[in-house]
């Protein structure tokens, strides 16, 4: 069996064959193998990983931003401010996320799509 480029003393997962950008065989928990065995789409999972990373970066900025720029109508504490946002705003956020996820899933299931590349 071929050894992983990222962890030289571990066997490379069969699902990670180097065909995707940045793929160096790093999967110490074997998640990619499990996904493939369950007939899952590795490209979709890779896309989700990239999106979750981007959302985490926005969330980190969302905790810092209110401390720097004060808004009178909302608390500067992120968790308190979250409870102060009106239901109508949360509805718009939810609908926006649903539309974005729908468009993203249409893009990722195209045969020639590359995870994370939305041009």
N, C-alpha and C positions, 0 to 999 in steps of 0.2 A: 504493500500500500504506500501511496505517496505521502510524504510528511508535509505538515502545514508550514507555510513560509513565515507565519506570524509566531507560531509556537513550535520550534523545530523538533521537539521531542514528542509531539502529539501527531497522530494521523490526521490528514486533511479530511474534512467532511466531504462525502461524495457529492453533495448538492452544490458545494462551493468549488467550482471548477475553474475559476479565474475569468469567466466570461463577462462578469459585470465589473464596471469601473470600481477600483478600490478593493476588490476581492482578493484577499491574501490568505484565505482559509481560517480566519479567526471566528471560531464558534465553539468555545470550550464547553458549553452546555448542550450542544447538539440540537439546538432549536431548528436550524435549517434542515437537518435530516428528518426531524419529526414532521415538519411542515410538508416536505416532499412526500413522505410516507403516507400522510393523510390526504394526498392529492391536492394540497394547497398550492397557491401561486406564490412563488418566491419573490417575483417582481413586485407583487402587491404588498407583501410584508416589508420589503426593502423600502418601498414608497412610504408606507406607514411609519417606518423608523425615521425617515428623513423628516416627515411632517411633524412627528412628535418632538423631535429635536428642535425644530423651528418654533413650535408652540411653547416649548419650555423656555427658549430664549426670550420670547415675547412676554411670558409670564414673569420671568426674572426682571425684565425691564418694567413691567407693570407694578411690581412691588417697589421699585426704586423711584420711578417717575413721580408719583404723588408726594413723596417726601421732599423732592426738589421743587416742584411746581405745585403750589397750594391752590385748591379749588374750594371756594367758600361753602358751596352747597353740599360738599361731600367730605367725609372724614379723610384724613391723610393716612389712616391705617387701612390697608388693603382689605382685610376681612370685614371691617366695619363698613367701608364704602360699598362693598359688594351688596350688603343688605339694604343699602340706601338707594340703589338703582331701581327705578320704576319697572313694573312688570312689562310695560310696553317696550321698553328698551331691551329687556331680556328676550322678548319675543322676536324683535328684529335681529338680535344677535343669533338666536337659534335658527331663524330662517336663513340668514346669511351663511351660517356654517353648513346647513343642509344643502344649500345650492352649491357652495364650494366643494363639498364632499362628493356630490353627484357629478359635477364637472370633472373633478380629479379622478374619480373611478372610471369615467368614460375615457379619459386620456391614458390611464395606465393599462387598460385592457387592449389598447391598439397593439398589433403585433410588433411594430417597430419602435415602441416607446421605450424611453430610458428613465428609470426611477429618478425623480427629483428634477427632471428637465421639463419645464412647462412653457418654455419659450415665450 
